[in-house]
Amino acid sequence: MSETYPVLPLRDIVVFPHMIVPLFVGRDKSVAALESAMTADKSIFLVSQLDPGEDDPDRDDLYDLGVVASVLQLLKLPDGTVRVLVEGRQRATLKSLSRQDGHLVAEVETIDSAEVEGAEVQALMRSVIEQFENYAKLNRKLPAETAVQLGQIEEASKLSDAVAANIAVKVADKQALLAELDPSKRLEMAYAFMEGELGVLQVEKKIRSRVKRQMEKTQREYYLNEQLKAIQRELGNEGEEGGGDELAELARKIDRIKLSKEAKGKAQSELKKLRGMAPMSAEATVSRNYLDVLLGLPWGKKSKLKHDIAEAQRILDEDHYGLEKVKDRIVEYLAVQARTNKLKGPILCLVGPPGVGKTSLGRSIARATGREFVRQSLGGVRDEAEIRGHRRTYIGSLPGKIVSNLKKAGTSNPLFLLDEIDKLGQDFRGDPASALLEVLDPEQNSKFQDHYLEVDYDLSDVMFVTTANSLNLPQPLLDRMEIIRLEGYTEDEKVEIAKRHLLPKQIESHGLKEGEFALTEEGLRALIRHYTREAGVRTLEREIAKVARKALRQILEGKAQSVVVTADNLGDFVGVRKFRHGISEDEDQIGAVTGLAWTEVGGELLTIEAVTVPGKGQIRTTGKLGEVMQESVQAAFSFVKARAPSLGVKPSLFARKDIHVHLPEGAVPKDGPSAGIGMVTAILSTLTGIPVRRDVAMTGEVTLRGRVLPIGGLKEKLLAALRGGIAKVLIPAENEKDLADIPANIREGLEIVPVSHVDEVLTHALVAPVAPIEWTEADELAALPRGEIAPAVDERGGAAVRH
């Protein structure tokens, strides 16, 4: 029999006949269907959706079988949703679906419930009720009285529907139970579903009981531990030493390690506090970490030092070519240490440009002395706590780098390399350079105190070596160190370093076999001259690596069996030449002087240019000059003006000419007074028109009286001159004593002329000597433009005359 009812599509639920179910309805079409049902006979067709996420289901989205139900109660909530209580009446099959007045209307055919009887059905019903009771006991979500209520149902159809409604299975499985019209088969299906659910519920129960037992065990152990501690406190901690717990282990360590008296007292005090704390408290963790750091330090542990001076010299020579002065100082240091068996002496500070081997020299010293090697880079460190540690009152406090690295080294006499000490920063957190004062003072560091440790630690056995690119350091810190300068390498030294160290290293790292790759000495010299311009050898190593890479590629591509790189084919591997080797200028020029400059990366040739332009005797400077260099230009200009007639310059020239001094590479900042004699030569050359020799370079500060004062960085400047193909170098006479430290091949490759006055400079630098001129007051008056007042009065003391 076909009937028409409003349709209410259901999500994630299946309603069975004779079951009263509350529903929350939010969709407008569903609310309209309910309102339509209320206005008629309160009957509505309930059918489940295949896809619960579908908001506007049509015929294909609904199951074929549903339930005709009665609406018992309807309540509209303030948020627009409707709470409705429905009671399923009868199964019905969906025939067709249509839309009417904003809701779905279904034509359904009701299905009468079949009744079955007999002993087999009764037995099945009893089994299902018994199984449901077991299921209800394990499933906590079901009320206890549900099983009792089901036991009172005598009809197989109603019982199967009631059981199906109360078991927790998937919607598809519930729909299958609804679609099964035979009550006995429905009971069997429900029994099977409960059997599967019971297995899962029993496993869940086991897991719950196991977790509960574990929690009870943990709580019991904690309670017993607390009782044990209380008993031990009452017994005066007797018997604890025999236990294997953490505190007993710490106590044994304190007795075993050779702590200082102060440190032992502090450790025992901290251990006593730790015993009185709850093990899981934050304070206990802080104390435990403190004891770990304190007991982890190498108290009294020393590595056996080597005292063989000849072996130390051999190791240093093997690792580094050249650097004789540095090696001598290190071997002397070791000789004193070997005789006195005590490390007393200043801290070594290796100062030099990048790439000359400062850091690797520190590693070699450690190898030569038999010490453990510890390196700490100080570049960018700007917090004082990085050196001295944090106080333990801070969360996450740590000891400083000195203590941390000593713990890592495992001995109290390592070689500690403080790398890049000139790169220390400074901000509101403190000044780490000041914190190093105590560390690097041999008279004080026997009682170094880290803020974290709060006990004195002896650093006097640690051999500290520092490295820096420049001496831009606080004076008190400099005062504690012995400065050993590592100047740049000469071309010959670079060739030897490349042959002994760089080439074998790159051949090995690129996997080249013996006989596959060779770089001739001429090729190596060409690489140094035309592709690098540096004090160290880092760029040279990169260029060698580039050559090795390209050679390896040729071999792997089958273009060659072996590659030999010479000066002729070097360009095929490293490209066009980057630098010009030889004379800085092609010809003698007026107003162009080759000066010598010192930079942190070595010496450089510095061209000084001067020209005269129409003006009123002013001087202009360009080239990003610093304040000191600008003052040096002013001093040079004043000297030339003061000595103008004797230098062959008419003083009247200054009244109508301006001088412009420029230093090329205008983006590079330049400062310092050592270009003074170069400035004088350039200004005088442009005023007299006498060219400057292109093969002469000079360095020296000039005074207003023409004296030449000494300068620094002499070796780097001479190296730059040698690299640039300069023949003659003018240096201040007071720097002549420094030539003893200059390698012989530099002295032989250059004509070095000490000068003490500008007159000597001009003799060597200018192509032709200057011709002094006679210049009188009459000449001065004659040179004045008309209308100007003469600068002097007449002999009778009268007023100045007008020309």
Helices and strands as residue ranges (DSSP letters): E 2-10, E 20-25, H 28-39, E 43-48, G 59-61, E 65-76, E 82-100, E 103-111, H 119-138, H 145-151, H 156-166, H 171-179, H 183-234, H 246-256, H 261-275, H 282-296, H 309-319, H 324-340, E 347-351, H 358-369, E 373-377, H 385-388, H 401-409, E 415-419, G 421-423, H 432-439, G 445-447, E 448-449, E 456-457, E 463-468, H 475-479, E 481-485, H 491-497, I 498-502, H 503-509, E 517-519, H 521-531, H 538-556, E 563-565, H 570-574, E 592-599, E 602-614, E 619-622, H 627-642, G 645-647, H 653-656, E 657-662, H 676-688, E 696-698, E 701-702, E 708-709, H 714-723, E 728-732, G 733-741, H 744-749, E 751-755, H 758-765, H 777-783
